[in-house]
């Protein structure tokens, strides 16, 4: 509404502007010059006072001479050239000028409104991006929290080594449920190998079978319960070495015996059928009288999923 009132005011002002009539200035100048010529002629035709007797002769001579000149000289009339009349401003030009002015003002106002709108959109977009990022971070935090709670409630099988209470220098590799829910052991894999030290073991554990051996009867371990995965003792060294030379190198601690494997289990009360895995590795230490079996090995051999 304000822009419409502004446009109407500009157009009305232009339409009411006084226009100079063409030729008005010229007529005024001609009339002024004509008045001057009339005044000059009036003064030139005024009779002179009579001359004295002394100057009568000269006056007569001069008069005669002037009369002869007046017969031949025409009256001098000066006509002044009128100044050029100012060009007229047609009405349609006035309307076009006013329209262009209004369009310019409207264009400027539109540009300012557009810039302001773009700035608002940019601020809103930045705010939306920050809000989305905050929501994503919150969702990730909630997911990690839920995952942490689920992990704390699931079963965790840890591998430990316990000496046998019945046979000297004999050991048992145990799987103990350290979680909060029961675990069902469904498969196992294990292997015994000889190497100089840990660095000579394969980069990834190698087993005789690609798939773990499934148990005919699944083993259920309640929280805190343990089960024997594999026993090993001093009497088993001979059948592992198979030769006297290999046994001598074990006794001289030049080579070492490594036992490694994995345990596959599931959460007994979970609704999903997700499989968990625990990998383990042990090294046998042969002594003259006392032997030992300790948990050790590369990181690829000791991990939990």
PyMOL commands that set and color helices and strands:
alter all, ss='L'
color gray80, all
select helices_A, chain A and resi 2-15+24-44+56-72+91-153+198-200+234-241+244-251+299-301
alter helices_A, ss='H'
color red, helices_A
select strands_A, chain A and resi 157-163+170-177+183-195+213-221+226-233+256-267+275-285+292-295+303-304
alter strands_A, ss='S'
color yellow, strands_A
deselect
rebuild
show_as cartoon
